[in-house]
Amino acid sequence: MCDPIAEYAARWHSHAMQVAKFDATADDLLAAYRLNFKIRLKAKRARRNLLIGGLFLSALSVFAAWLWDLGSLPIAAAVGVVYWVLFLVAVFGAAYLRLRGQSRTIYAQQKNLHGTTFVEWDDRTIKFGSIRGQSNFEWDDFHGIFASAEVIILKQSADLMNFIPTRALTGDQVVYIAGRLKGQS
């Protein structure tokens, strides 16, 4: 009897290319989502929007304090900024805490995450494949490549990514893939 995974792996194997394989887990997906969350928070656009929101709320607080003669305008500005920071901590903290449940649900629903995934790459391309399908990319196709201790994510866009658990790679392979494209947002 033929093993379809072994057959698929044999088709993928090439001496000129680097190869890795892994069986994704819900924890791998969670690590990818957590890394993506942190990247999005650190993005230039996010920092700019956070700053604009803080300035807006500060100005609104100063205007309210001036309009209703509530006291010191610098204190009103500081109070506005403190409220903005507390609001952001609540919103982003809740979103971060929801990642575990969201990733478990997505993992259960998205069947292409189940089973063995093969990754093959050289200096020009990287391929992801399983018995469910195959995706081929050139390194330049990625918007950014980011790594943590648990996972490497390869972002096709702001919202779409592939991931490779670092446990499936050698140290040299992690350095090579993570170094292909310095993290950009």
C-alpha positions, 0 to 999 in steps of 0.5 A, a space after each residue: 500500500 502506498 503512503 501519500 505523504 511519503 510520495 508527496 515528500 519524494 516529489 518535493 525532495 531536491 538536493 539543490 533546495 532546503 527542505 523542512 516539514 512540520 505538522 502544525 498545531 494550534 499552539 503554532 498558529 497561536 504563536 504566529 497570530 501573537 507575533 503578527 499582533 505585535 508586528 501590527 502594533 509596532 508598525 509605523 502606521 499604527 504608531 502614527 494613528 495612536 499618536 494622532 488619537 492621543 493628540 486629538 483626545 488631549 486637545 479635546 480635553 483642553 478645549 473642554 477644560 477651557 470651555 467650562 473653566 474646569 481648571 489647568 489646561 496642561 492637567 486637562 491635556 495630561 488627563 486626556 492622554 492618560 484616558 487614551 492610554 487606558 483605553 488603548 490598553 483595554 482594547 489591545 489587551 482584550 484583543 491579545 487575550 482573545 487570540 488564544 480562543 480565536 486561534 484554536 477555533 481557526 485551527 479546528 475549522 481550517 483543515 489545510 492546517 492539519 496534516 504534514 506541511 512541506 516547505 522547500 526553498 532556495 535563493 529565489 523561491 519558497 514553496 509550501 505544500 501538503 496533500 491539500 495543495 501547494 503555494 509557490 512564492 518568490 522571496 520578493 512576494 512577501 511584504 515582510 518576514 518576521 521571526 520569534 523563538 517559536 515561529 517565522 511568519 512570511 507576510 503576503 499582505 497586512 492580513 495574509 501570512 504563511 508560517 513555519 514553526 521554528 522547531 521544524 528548522 535547523 538554526 541555520 535554516 531559521 537564520 536564512 529564512 528570517 534574514 531573507 527580508 528584514 521585517 518591514 511593515 
